């Protein structure tokens, strides 16, 4: 089945302005009575919402901002990327702008999410009145609700309190709205995901890149976990697991092999569908993780040697853990020579490569390695943590985490752990399972462990790291505050 093409140029069909463009343009859209008349209008409008997902992951800011802040991977220390590792950014995201890396910044997350939210608002408001097949019309609205919930979840976990708007902007006066609390954002996320739960269950007929009912349930489970709503997190995660629509792959490497993306959908509930050729979208993540000077065909045709793993995190793996196969301390170059660890990169003799985003058939830097957003392994670990926080380390909680450990070739988690120790073990399992997928930073911030964990994640490239309490959330971009007189910077950043 052909996947939806995530082109932001489709936004032009809607004559929508950027939801939060810079240069003091407020959240706004240009209203037209000539659109939202036909089924094709509705489909084009929905594709424009998907376009914002493509914009997010092209950077890809959701991975780079979070992962550079955490304790698993670090960038080659170039200005604009090292600011997240060193916690030296400001509300202007000055370095990111000055060095052309806004697409890798929290500002990009904010602006792109609100662009997607504005487009989704139009779909949700206008498509119900479009004359088209009723079942498909309802599905279009449900997909838009899912995407709006996803964008608000991205906003909430990155910025805390932020703007909440659920109606399209017909005038500038309607576009300028005040900030809402994080709790209000989560209320809207829940509401939208309840609507999206009406999507069809997963089957081979669901187009690649679109959410099924189980994807909405998985996002609901994870959002509830972040909201410390353990009962909801458990119930929604159990609904996904109990659906029988997905299963863990036998070999974890198969989740990431570009040529086996259809097989990977057995475990990958929802991913950014990267494409190396048109029509489609790709991201720069393959090139950043591959060796410098495009030196290894296995990693991709064009790679730069820009991201590596901290030795301390690499050393934390059990030597028997099969997930170590997704890492390497050597590689084979284009001449068939084995390049040892000390020569992987000139910035450190302990370079460690991540192999999750390889594509030997890439077209230059354009690759077809999908970026997982929601995986079944993640859902199992959400269920394990939520069950433990509700009922302690029950047999059910152990069963969920051990499903992931067994796939990794590890023995079951030690029996008899107390509640705190069990949750810590699940968080470690999440780190080993989901590394380099833009997840770890939010586990550290939602549990408020980043202040103690991150300072220990150092190496000979970044020798000291000192996050402060205010770094739990990123500052609202100053450009947005300048453009909207009704919002002010969150207190920690004033």
Buried (B, 14 or more C-beta within 10 A) or exposed (E): EEBBBBBBEBBEBBEBBBBBBBEEBBBBBEBEEEBBBEBEBBBBBBBBBBBBBBBBBBBBBBBBBBBBBBBBBBBBEEEBBBBBBBBEBEBBBBBBBEBEBBBBBBBBBBBBBBBBBBBBBBBBBBBBEBEBEEEBBBBBBBBBBBBBBBBBBBBBBBBBBBBBBBEBBBEEEBBBBEBBEBEBBBBBBBBBBEBBBEBBEBEEEBEBBBBBBBBBBBBBBBBBBBBEBBEBBBBBBBBBBEBEBBEBBEEBBBBBBBEBBEBBBBBBBBBBBBBBEEEBBBBBBBBBBBBBEBBBBBBBBBBBBBBBBBBEBBEBBBEEBBBBEBBBBBBBBEEEEEBEBEBBBEBBEBBBBBBBBBBBEBBEBBBBBBBBBBBBBBBBBBBBBBBBBEEEBBEBBBBBBBBBBEBBBBEEBEEEBEEEBBBBBBBBBBBBBBBBBBBBBBBBBBBEBBBEBBEEBBBEBBEEBEBEEBBBBBBBBBBBBEBBEEBBBBEEBE
